[in-house]
């Protein structure tokens, strides 16, 4: 891990289910931490299906090692939202978040 490459502040969010007062539940996002991160080179795919172009951008993000981040969490950065698809540790200091950008 090269600390100088971690030059973005990101917010890690966890989904929380809350009772809606009518016997059901709704999901909201709770901020868990604000950490330094490095955005790695994205993996972009582009396909054509039934005459429509479909693109998929998977973005690895490096952070200092955290054991609590799981699939289903999300990352906020500079007005963009990324869904965490997978996490893994590459060494004793770094966790990689494999994220997909959410386009709204």
N, C-alpha and C positions, 0 to 999 in steps of 0.2 A: 504494500500500500504506500503510495506517495501522497503525503498529506497535501502538498501544494496543488494537486489535481482536484482535490475536493473543494471546489469553489462555488458551489450552489447550496443555498439553504432550502431544504425541503421540509414539508410537514407530513408526518406519518399519521394516518387516520385509521381507526378501527371501527367496524360496523357494530352498532349496539341496537338490540331489539328493545323497544319500549311498548308497554301496554297502551292501547289506543282508547281505553275506557269502555269499549263495546265488546269485550271478550276476545279481541284479536290483538295483533301487534303491528308495529311499524318499525322500520329501520331508520336510524339516524347515524351520522358520522361523528365520532368523538376524536378530537386531537389527542394524540398520545405523546408525540415528541417532535421537536424541531431539531434536525441534524444537518451536518455538512455532508454533501454528496458529490460524486463524480458521475456525470452522464457519459456512458461509454458509447462506442459506435453502434448505431441502430442496425437492425436487420429488417430490411423492407422487402415485401413480396407484393407483386401485382399480378392479378389474374383477371381473365375475362370470362364471365359467366352470363350466358344468354344475352350477349350484346352489351353488358354492363361491366365497367372496370371496377374491380374490387381490390382495394389495397389494404395491407396489414403491416403495421409498424410495431415491432417488438424492440423495446429499449431497455438494455441492462443498466442498472444504476448501482454504483458501489457506495456503501456506507461503512462506518465503523461497525464492528461485529455486534449484532443484536440477535438474541435468540427468540424474542417474542413476536417478531413480524411474521405473518402467515399469509397464505393465499386468501384472497377475499378482502385484504386491506387495500388502502389506496394511498397514493402519494400526490400531494399538491405542490406545484412549482410554477411560479411566474404566470398564474392564471390558467395553467393546464392541469388536467387530472389524468393520472395514470393508475390503472388497476394492476395490483400485484398478482401475477399469474403463478409465480414460483419463487422460492428463495433457496439459496445455498451458500455455504461458507467456503471460500477458496483457500483460506489459511486461518491462523488464529486471530487475525486482526480485522478481516474484511468479510462482509456479507454482501452478496449480489442479489438485488431484487430484479427479477425479470418481469418487466411491466409492459402493458399494452395501453397506448394512449386512448382516452375516451373522447370521442368527438361528439359534441352536443349541438 
